[in-house]
Amino acid sequence: MMCNGFGYGGFGDPWGAVISTIVPLLFFGGLIALAIWAVRSFSRRPAGADSAMEVLRRRLAAGEIAQEEFDKIRKALQA
């Protein structure tokens, strides 16, 4: 039913209502996605520290380094 030429609840065009609903949803959805990405990327532990420690343990187990050298390098990695 038309009312003074502005049908569809006063929007005039049904697409106005659709766009005015979708644009804020996309905007806030983008903000939420950005926040999730930021939290995930900044809360990760550095993978290099763990892999360096594993290499150090393997070298000790293989007899490539002595216990004293292992302890010295381990303290340097943990600092």
Buried (B, 14 or more C-beta within 10 A) or exposed (E): EEEEEEEBEEBEEEEEBEEEEEEEEEEEEEEEEEEEEEEEEEEEEEEEEEEBBEEBEEBBEEEEBEEEEBEEBBEEEEE
